[in-house]
Every structure is written in C-alpha cells, then in structure tokens.
Amino acid sequence: MTIAINRKKLLDIYRKELLYELHKASECIKLFEKKYGKSFKEFEKEIKSKPEDFEVWDDYMEWKACIKSAESLKEELKELEN
C-alpha cells in the first residue's frame, strides 16, 4: 500500500498547524493582558522598577515567550504564503 501526499496538501497541513500554534500564543497573550490589565510593554516597565517577585517574574517570562512565539509564527506564515 502506497500513501501519496502532494506538496499542496502538505503545505496546507503545515499552514493549519502554524495557525493553531499562533492561536494558542495569542490566547496566552490575551490571558496575561487580562490578568494584569495592561500591555506587555507597560507590565515590563513596571516590574523592572520594583523589587523581584518570583511569581510575577515567572509570568513575565512566560508572557515574553508567548510574544516571541507569536512573532516567529507570523514570520513563518508570511514566508509560507510567499
């Protein structure tokens, strides 16, 4: 039995996976914006001027990772569509 997948179908599957991952990253960002009631830039500026709070810094690192992931995924989607 031979399974054949053409390039167009494979790219479509990959595109859908990227969109799914982008959606997850975007939801992560929205959750932190809702939790702290501010943008990442505002949050970053605020926490860097205060004494360390490990829970808040954990959120900062995760939020930053979600943003970097979303940016990377958007770039990948852009490249895929060109």
Beta strands, then each sheet from edge to edge (+ up, - down):
end
